[in-house]
Amino acid sequence: DDIQKNVKAMLWGVGHSNPRVIELRKAAESFGFHIKGGREENSPIYISHVTPYGVAWEHGELRKGDQLLSVNGVSVENEYLETAVRLLKQAQGIVKLVVQYSPQDLIEMENHFDQ
């Protein structure tokens, strides 16, 4: 139990990052990542999967566990998942995402969704 707490504390300190801006070009109706969470889940919206060889994977900057903060300048913090999905689907050409990595939040969210 103490080991698990220490690992979580280490991940929290090491993995936290400042918000990052990532620009991706949409290809074949997809950016190559999945999102989960949202207001309906009482959770931030976060990247739950990056598709191998997809746009986001090839770009290399987006990773599982990134919290999605905004899409093309529109905040998705405290929004419903459907809002973020709609913004991503409506995006044409290059989309500007603001994300922040938070492994502690990822652990808590995955535990929530696994229940």
C-alpha positions in Angstrom: 0.0 0.0 0.0 2.8 2.4 0.9 4.6 1.4 -2.3 1.5 2.3 -4.4 1.2 5.6 -2.6 4.9 6.4 -3.3 4.6 5.4 -7.0 1.5 7.7 -7.3 3.3 10.5 -5.6 6.3 10.1 -7.9 4.2 10.0 -11.0 2.3 13.1 -9.8 5.5 15.1 -9.4 7.4 13.8 -12.4 4.6 13.7 -14.9 2.7 16.9 -14.4 3.3 19.4 -17.1 2.4 22.9 -18.2 -0.3 23.2 -20.9 0.9 22.5 -24.4 -0.4 23.6 -27.8 -0.6 20.8 -30.4 -1.5 21.4 -34.0 -2.8 18.4 -36.0 -3.9 18.1 -39.6 -7.1 16.1 -39.9 -6.9 13.1 -42.2 -9.7 10.8 -43.4 -12.2 12.2 -40.8 -9.9 11.3 -37.9 -7.1 12.7 -35.8 -6.2 9.2 -34.6 -7.2 9.5 -30.9 -10.1 8.7 -28.6 -11.4 10.8 -25.7 -13.3 9.9 -22.5 -14.7 11.8 -19.6 -16.7 15.0 -19.5 -19.1 16.8 -17.2 -21.6 13.8 -17.4 -18.8 11.6 -15.8 -17.7 14.3 -13.4 -14.3 14.0 -15.0 -12.1 16.1 -17.2 -12.0 15.2 -20.9 -8.8 13.3 -21.6 -7.1 11.3 -24.3 -7.9 7.6 -23.6 -6.1 6.1 -26.7 -3.8 7.2 -29.4 -4.2 5.1 -32.5 -0.8 3.6 -33.8 0.2 5.2 -37.1 -2.6 7.7 -36.9 -2.2 11.5 -37.3 -1.7 12.1 -33.5 0.7 9.1 -33.2 2.8 10.3 -36.2 2.9 13.8 -34.8 4.3 12.4 -31.5 3.2 15.1 -29.1 -0.2 13.8 -27.9 -0.3 11.0 -25.4 -2.7 8.9 -23.4 -3.6 10.8 -20.3 -3.4 14.3 -21.7 -6.3 16.3 -20.5 -8.0 18.2 -23.4 -8.4 21.9 -22.4 -9.5 23.5 -25.6 -10.2 22.8 -29.3 -9.4 25.7 -31.7 -9.6 28.2 -28.9 -12.9 26.9 -27.5 -12.5 25.7 -23.9 -13.8 22.2 -23.2 -13.0 22.2 -19.5 -16.1 21.3 -17.5 -17.9 20.5 -20.7 -19.9 17.4 -21.9 -17.9 14.9 -23.9 -20.4 15.5 -26.8 -19.3 19.1 -27.0 -15.6 18.1 -27.5 -16.5 15.4 -30.0 -18.6 17.9 -32.0 -15.8 20.5 -32.0 -13.3 17.9 -33.2 -15.7 16.6 -35.9 -16.4 20.1 -37.2 -12.7 21.0 -37.4 -11.3 21.4 -40.9 -7.7 21.2 -41.9 -5.4 22.0 -38.9 -6.9 21.9 -35.4 -5.2 23.5 -32.5 -5.5 21.6 -29.2 -4.4 22.7 -25.8 -3.6 19.8 -23.5 -2.0 19.1 -20.2 -0.5 15.8 -18.9 -1.6 14.7 -15.5 -0.9 11.1 -14.6 -2.6 11.2 -11.2 -5.8 12.4 -12.9 -5.4 9.6 -15.5 -5.1 6.9 -12.8 -8.2 8.2 -11.0 -10.2 8.5 -14.2 -9.3 5.0 -15.4 -10.3 3.6 -12.0 -13.6 5.4 -12.3 -14.3 4.0 -15.8 -13.2 0.5 -14.9 -15.9 0.2 -12.1 
